[in-house]
């Protein structure tokens, strides 16, 4: 069992993810990102297109191809 002596750095948690999703018009997926454990903005920012496609599927975003396409192509960047 691993015991951490220091708390992980505060990267804003779900609030930072919610803010980033809101900036790109995908705020309706905040609850899905949270329920699937995608609550680390630094992790999400480091994903490549293939990994973002996996997140789109896991969060149900792929039910709306326009939303999924935007997320996969641009991530949290501006289109």
C-alpha positions in Angstrom: 0.0 0.0 0.0 1.3 3.4 -1.0 1.2 6.2 1.6 1.5 9.7 0.2 3.2 12.1 2.6 2.3 15.2 0.6 -1.0 16.2 -1.0 -1.0 16.3 -4.8 -0.7 19.7 -6.3 -3.9 21.6 -6.5 -4.7 22.0 -10.2 -8.2 23.3 -9.8 -9.9 19.9 -9.9 -13.3 19.7 -11.4 -13.8 23.5 -11.2 -10.9 23.9 -13.7 -12.3 21.2 -16.0 -15.8 22.8 -15.8 -14.4 26.2 -16.6 -12.4 24.9 -19.6 -15.5 23.0 -20.9 -17.5 26.2 -20.6 -15.0 28.2 -22.5 -15.4 25.9 -25.5 -19.2 25.6 -25.3 -19.2 22.0 -24.0 -20.4 22.8 -20.4 -23.2 20.2 -20.7 -20.6 17.5 -20.3 -19.3 18.6 -16.9 -21.2 16.0 -15.0 -20.1 13.3 -17.4 -16.5 14.2 -17.1 -16.8 14.2 -13.3 -18.6 10.9 -13.1 -16.0 9.2 -15.4 -13.2 10.6 -13.3 -11.8 13.1 -15.8 -11.2 15.8 -13.1 -7.6 16.6 -13.7 -7.1 19.6 -16.1 -3.4 18.9 -16.5 -4.1 15.3 -17.5 -6.8 16.4 -20.0 -4.6 19.1 -21.5 -1.9 16.5 -22.2 -4.1 14.2 -24.2 -3.6 13.6 -27.9 -6.4 13.3 -30.5 -6.8 9.5 -30.0 -7.0 9.9 -26.3 -9.5 12.7 -26.6 -11.6 10.4 -28.7 -11.6 7.9 -25.9 -12.8 10.6 -23.5 -15.5 11.6 -25.9 -16.8 8.0 -25.9 -16.5 7.6 -22.2 -18.5 10.8 -21.5 -21.2 10.2 -24.1 -20.0 13.1 -26.2 -19.9 10.9 -29.3 -23.7 10.9 -29.3 -23.4 14.4 -30.8 -20.8 14.1 -33.5 -20.3 17.9 -33.8 -19.4 18.1 -30.1 -17.2 15.1 -30.2 -15.4 16.4 -33.4 -14.8 19.8 -31.8 -13.4 18.2 -28.6 -11.2 15.6 -30.5 -9.8 18.2 -32.9 -9.2 21.1 -30.6 -9.4 19.9 -27.0 -9.7 23.0 -24.8 -8.1 25.2 -27.6 -10.0 27.6 -29.7 -11.3 26.3 -33.1 
